[in-house]
Amino acid sequence: MNKIVNGADEAIHDISDGATIMLGGFGLCGIPENSINALRRKGCTDLTCISNNAGVDDFGLGLLLKTRQIKKMMSSYVGENEEFERQLLSGELEVELIPQGTLATRIQMAGMGIPAFFTPAGFGTEIAEGKPIKEFNGKMYLMENALHADFAIVKAWKADRYGNLVFRKTTRNFSTSMAKAGNITIVEVEEIVEPGELDPDHIHVAGIYVHRVFKGTNYEKRIERKTIQIKN
């Protein structure tokens, strides 16, 4: 089945107000730049965004925060975004901070069809409030639910027309798990190849999880903070 669509705007055409969206990336590494820009153009609002972080002020998810399209962020790290901080402190943005390992596992469990799991992370903190607690072998654990989304949007390096995906190095991050946890999975890639051209041993996500693929353009691939060392 050919899963190629004609660009980002077509790929995200049915994302509407109030949708829950997972977006891959770690920091600005491997984020779906074209899809985020398309969401900004579309103007859908009241979005719940699940992502390890919230981009920076003028790039990544920071663009959707700037246009007030995000109602709720579910993230692990948000320290590089001043607009995020402003909206949080002013009560404009709902935020659920999740320990990074817990966030990754909640997404993985959704892809595996497991509804919930127990973890010691967060026990005895605000994170545990309202969650079932159980003791195992003398240690306390809290229950976390699997984390699903209406749409999962990720960036891969290569895909074939059947949606089989190959990621490059650390760009796998949350994306390989998110691709399996969305009701509809949208993938932007740098290169599209024909079926059979990808080595089966190198495929990171099978096409059965993927619904739409398009070739992205004009990737900036920014980093959050550049550190330069000058040697005398």
Buried (B, 14 or more C-beta within 10 A) or exposed (E): EEBBBEBBBEBBEEBEEEBBBBBBBBBBBBBBBBBBBBBBEBEBBEBBBBBBBBBBBEBBBBBBBBEEBBBBBBBBBBEBBEBBBEBBEEEEBEEEBBBBEBBBBBBBBBBEEEEEBBBEBBBEEEBBEEBEEEEEEEEEBBBBEBBBBBBBBBBBBBBBBBBBBBBEEEBBBBBBBBBBBBEBBBBBBBEBBEEEEBEEEEBBBBBEBBBBBBBBEEEEEBEBEEEEEEEE
